[in-house]
Amino acid sequence: MNISRKLGIMVFFAAPAIIGGGIIYHIFGNYVPVCLYEIMLYLLAGAIVSK
């Protein structure tokens, strides 16, 4: 997998991180679930990129 594809995957995960983080904060009203959500997204993106 070349570098441009890896960067594209990371950009693809940026929109759910921003929008989803706001939705999670609105539902729970706390930053702890937001951090957990962001960490899960980072791990998933890292797993896809590391292939």
BAKE-613364 format. One record per residue (C-alpha): residue in one letter; x, y, z negated. Coordinates in steps of 0.5 Angstrom, whole numbers, plus 2048, in hexadecimal, padded with zeros to 3 digits. Each point is the difference from the previous one (the first is absolute). Layout:
N
<pt><residu>a</residu><u>X</u><v>Y</v><w>Z</w></pt>
...
This chain:
51
<pt><residu>m</residu><u>800</u><v>800</v><w>800</w></pt>
<pt><residu>n</residu><u>803</u><v>807</v><w>802</w></pt>
<pt><residu>i</residu><u>800</u><v>806</v><w>7FC</w></pt>
<pt><residu>s</residu><u>7FB</u><v>804</v><w>804</w></pt>
<pt><residu>r</residu><u>7FB</u><v>7FA</v><w>7FE</w></pt>
<pt><residu>k</residu><u>802</u><v>800</v><w>7F9</w></pt>
<pt><residu>l</residu><u>7FF</u><v>807</v><w>7FF</w></pt>
<pt><residu>g</residu><u>7F9</u><v>800</v><w>804</w></pt>
<pt><residu>i</residu><u>7FE</u><v>7FB</v><w>7FB</w></pt>
<pt><residu>m</residu><u>802</u><v>804</v><w>7FA</w></pt>
<pt><residu>v</residu><u>7FC</u><v>806</v><w>803</w></pt>
<pt><residu>f</residu><u>7FA</u><v>7FB</v><w>801</w></pt>
<pt><residu>f</residu><u>800</u><v>7FF</v><w>7F9</w></pt>
<pt><residu>a</residu><u>801</u><v>807</v><w>7FE</w></pt>
<pt><residu>a</residu><u>7F8</u><v>802</v><w>801</w></pt>
<pt><residu>p</residu><u>7FD</u><v>7FB</v><w>7FC</w></pt>
<pt><residu>a</residu><u>805</u><v>802</v><w>7FA</w></pt>
<pt><residu>i</residu><u>7FE</u><v>807</v><w>801</w></pt>
<pt><residu>i</residu><u>7F8</u><v>7FF</v><w>801</w></pt>
<pt><residu>g</residu><u>800</u><v>7FA</v><w>7FC</w></pt>
<pt><residu>g</residu><u>804</u><v>803</v><w>7FA</w></pt>
<pt><residu>g</residu><u>7FA</u><v>805</v><w>800</w></pt>
<pt><residu>i</residu><u>7FB</u><v>7FB</v><w>800</w></pt>
<pt><residu>i</residu><u>803</u><v>7FC</v><w>7FA</w></pt>
<pt><residu>y</residu><u>801</u><v>806</v><w>7FC</w></pt>
<pt><residu>h</residu><u>7F9</u><v>803</v><w>801</w></pt>
<pt><residu>i</residu><u>7FD</u><v>7F9</v><w>7FE</w></pt>
<pt><residu>f</residu><u>804</u><v>7FF</v><w>7FA</w></pt>
<pt><residu>g</residu><u>802</u><v>807</v><w>7FE</w></pt>
<pt><residu>n</residu><u>807</u><v>7FE</v><w>7FE</w></pt>
<pt><residu>y</residu><u>807</u><v>800</v><w>803</w></pt>
<pt><residu>v</residu><u>802</u><v>7F9</v><w>7FE</w></pt>
<pt><residu>p</residu><u>7FB</u><v>7FC</v><w>805</w></pt>
<pt><residu>v</residu><u>803</u><v>805</v><w>805</w></pt>
<pt><residu>c</residu><u>807</u><v>7FE</v><w>7FF</w></pt>
<pt><residu>l</residu><u>7FE</u><v>7F8</v><w>800</w></pt>
<pt><residu>y</residu><u>7FD</u><v>801</v><w>807</w></pt>
<pt><residu>e</residu><u>806</u><v>804</v><w>803</w></pt>
<pt><residu>i</residu><u>805</u><v>7FB</v><w>7FD</w></pt>
<pt><residu>m</residu><u>7FC</u><v>7FA</v><w>803</w></pt>
<pt><residu>l</residu><u>800</u><v>804</v><w>807</w></pt>
<pt><residu>y</residu><u>807</u><v>801</v><w>800</w></pt>
<pt><residu>l</residu><u>801</u><v>7F9</v><w>7FE</w></pt>
<pt><residu>l</residu><u>7FC</u><v>7FE</v><w>806</w></pt>
<pt><residu>a</residu><u>803</u><v>804</v><w>805</w></pt>
<pt><residu>g</residu><u>807</u><v>7FE</v><w>7FD</w></pt>
<pt><residu>a</residu><u>7FE</u><v>7F9</v><w>802</w></pt>
<pt><residu>i</residu><u>7FE</u><v>801</v><w>807</w></pt>
<pt><residu>v</residu><u>806</u><v>805</v><w>801</w></pt>
<pt><residu>s</residu><u>805</u><v>7FB</v><w>7FE</w></pt>
<pt><residu>k</residu><u>7FD</u><v>7FA</v><w>804</w></pt>
